[in-house]
Amino acid sequence: MTSAAILAAMAGGVFLTVERQAFQFDVDLYSLPVRATEFINRHGLRGEMFNDYNFGGYLLWKSEPRRKVFVDGRLEVYGPGGQLDHYLRVSNGAPGWRQILDRYGVDWCVVRADRPIAKQLDESGIWEMVYFDYNAAIFLRQGAQPEIRRIPRFRPWGHRDRDNLDALLDEAHYLLGENPDFFGGYKMLAFVLFRKEDFSGALENMKRYLDLYPDGMESGQTRDMLSALAQRGYKF
C-alpha cells in the first residue's frame, strides 16, 4: 500500500449529518484534538510543529493564530513521497525519526498517544510532555518555552514515581484543570487518592470517570477499584 493510501485510510473524525435539508457538522471529541488545540492556543505554543495526520485539518481550522501544520488530509498538496514518507517514518518511530524532526526544525509535537512515536519522544531525553488526554499528547523540546509546565510523572500508558503521591496528585489536578472532560484523569486521580487512603475522594472521582465514560465499567481495573472501595464501606 502506498503512503498516500495509508494516510487516506487514516483520515476521519468529523461527521456530517443531514437535518431539514441543512448540513450540520458534529466534531468528534474523541478523534480530533479539540481540547489539545485549546491547550495549544491558551499557552501559545510557538515554532515548527509536527502533528498527527488525523489532527492536521482540525489544527488548521482551530489553532489561533493559524499554525503551519506538518501534514494534513490534503493529499493533492503534499503528494506521495517526500514529506508524507517522512511523516510515516516519524509517526511509526522508525530509525531516523530524530534526524527528520531536526531537519524540519520541529519545536513541538502533537500526536496520538497510541502512536509509536509518542513513547519514543517520551523516552528520548530530548522531548518533554506538557499535556495529554484521551487522544492527544503534546511534547516540547527540552528547554523550549520553560513557562509551560512539564508533566514528568503521569503518562497516557501508566505513570512514573508511584511513591510521590503528592506530586502525582498535583499533576492530576493540573491536567483536569486544563481539560475538565478528560475522563481518564478522574480515574488516575481516584487511584492516587485511594493510595492516600482518601476513599471518599477516590469514589467521587470514579463516579465522575464513569459519568463521562460509562464503557469504563467494562474494565477489570475499574471493577477491582470499586470492589476495593466497597470492602472499605464506600459503595458505588
Buried (B, 14 or more C-beta within 10 A) or exposed (E): EEBBEEBEEBBEBBEEEEEEEEEEEEEEBEBBBBBBBBBBBEBEBEBBBBBBBBBBBBBBEBBEEEBEBBBBBEBEEBEEEEBBBBBBBBBEBEEEBBEBBEEBEBBBBBBBBEBBBBBBBBEBEEBBBBBBBBBBBBBBBEEBBEEBBBBBBBBBEEBEEEEBEEBBBEBBEBBBEBBEBBBBBBBBBBBBBBBBEBBEBBBBBBBBBBEBBEEBEEEEEBEEBBEEBEEEEBEB
